[in-house]
Each structure stands twice: as C-alpha cells, then as structure tokens.
Amino acid sequence: MSLWYSLCELLPLEFLSMDFMKNALLAVLVISPLFGLLSPMVVTGKMSFFSDALGHSAFTGIAIGVLCGLSLPILSAVVLAVAFALLFSYVKTRSRHTSDTIIGVFSSTAVALGIFIATLGGSSFTKFNTYLIGDILSVTGAEIGLLALVFLVVLVVWALASNRLMLPAVHPQLASSRGFSVGGAETIFTVLIAVVVTLSMSWVGLMVINSLLVLPAAAARNVAKNLRQYTLFSLLFALVGGLAGLITAYYVGASAGAAISLYLALGFVLTFLLRKKRG
C-alpha cells in the first residue's frame, strides 16, 4: 500500500490527500474492471436479477454469522452465497421453470430468512444498514488485496475459458453440439458471481450492486459491433462510471455506490440515444 500511497501523492488532487480516499480509489480501480468483465456474461445469459438474489443470500449468511458470534461474518456470507449459487444451478437444470421464476423463489426466500434472523429476539436491524447502502470509504488494504486476488482469478478464468463461458449463454444448443458443458460453465459463472457480490456488498451496497453487473454491458451492447468490443466497452463504462461516481460522492457527500450506478445509467441512456441516431 505504501507504493500506492506514494503514487497518489504525485497527483495534484485534493481528495487524495486522505488515506481513506486513496484506499477507496484503489478499490474502485479493482472493483470496476471486475464488474465490467462479468457484466457481459450476466446480460447475455439473461441473469440480470441473479446478483440481487445472491446479495440476499449473502445478507442471510452475514446475519447467521452475526448470530453465531463470528468475528468475520463475511466468511459465512461467502459460504452461503456459493451454496446458493450451486443449488440454483442444480434446480435450474432439473426444473421446467424459467430462470427468472427460480431466481424469484430463491431471492424471496433468502431475503425473508435474512430479515427473520437479523431481527430475531427483537434485535435492531440498523447494524446491517452498511450492507444495504455500502461504504467504499471504509475499505481497508487487506480487503482490497482479497478483492484483487478474486479479480486475478476471474481474469485467468476469462482468459482460459471465455468461449466456454460465453457460448452456452449465447447459444446453449450450439455449445452442447460442440461438446461444451453448459451446466459446468453456468456453475463456474454462478460461483464467481457469488464470491464477487458477497465480497463487494459492504462497499457497494446490496441496494445498488445489481446495477454494477447489468449497466456496463447494457450500455456496451448499444454500441458494440462484436464480442470483443462488447467486453472492452463494458470494461470502459464500468471504470469511467466507478471513478466519476467516487469523485462525485466525495464532493457532494453522497453514497459512492449510488453515484456510480447513476453514472452507469447515464452511460446507458447516452449509448441508447447514439444507437438510435445511428439507426
């Protein structure tokens, strides 16, 4: 972190004079590309509400961790979110229901269970507010390191198996005919999303985390002409929205997660208008 702090001090920016803003900036530089890389998979695979459902299951895991007195309740959240993702994949492959119906069943159950556990015995719900709204300014160097490790894993998986992950989402029948495991690709994808959503929830906020997984690719899809542009534009929109949201939140005193989401929404609107103009 000392090297990062030294680099920040070279930039003539007022908000970088504080260590917590240096941490927040580094977190955004890790989180934004991570979500930008996963976003095309979410949108193409028609799993836009899956991250919401995972967030609800992660919240339930945190509530369980707090109830059990764990010093790091986020660990129980990761375990439960991964179990949720695997169970979702299992039920989806063995059910005639559509993805949105299964997601709705899991999401509603998870959020109800989470609220029930969090308020058990008349406990106050306010201590969980940070997970709903998020506070990226509270991120620590150790947490950034953990998220960077996850980003590296996602990057390696994407580099080695991007076609095997994307083709089942674009055309499941073609993927099966070419010997790709549709269920296996979806399982890998859902587990990655589960880990990313859970680890990012306390910084971005459960209320807006879904937008970071949907809006970058939704905006990119408006202007991209091929899969490579689709991915690159998604990464670009996520990074620009993340940086702009963090800086805006600092100067106006608002939620960074909400500001980032609003910038990403603006990107979608502008690219949609550009697409219509070209058409």
Secondary structure as GFF3:
##gff-version 3
##sequence-region A 1 279
A	DSSP	alpha_helix	2	9	.	.	.	ID=ss1
A	DSSP	three_ten_helix	14	17	.	.	.	ID=ss2
A	DSSP	alpha_helix	19	44	.	.	.	ID=ss3
A	DSSP	alpha_helix	50	67	.	.	.	ID=ss4
A	DSSP	alpha_helix	73	93	.	.	.	ID=ss5
A	DSSP	alpha_helix	99	118	.	.	.	ID=ss6
A	DSSP	three_ten_helix	120	122	.	.	.	ID=ss7
A	DSSP	three_ten_helix	126	128	.	.	.	ID=ss8
A	DSSP	alpha_helix	129	133	.	.	.	ID=ss9
A	DSSP	three_ten_helix	136	138	.	.	.	ID=ss10
A	DSSP	alpha_helix	141	170	.	.	.	ID=ss11
A	DSSP	alpha_helix	172	177	.	.	.	ID=ss12
A	DSSP	alpha_helix	182	204	.	.	.	ID=ss13
A	DSSP	alpha_helix	209	223	.	.	.	ID=ss14
A	DSSP	alpha_helix	227	252	.	.	.	ID=ss15
A	DSSP	alpha_helix	256	278	.	.	.	ID=ss16
###
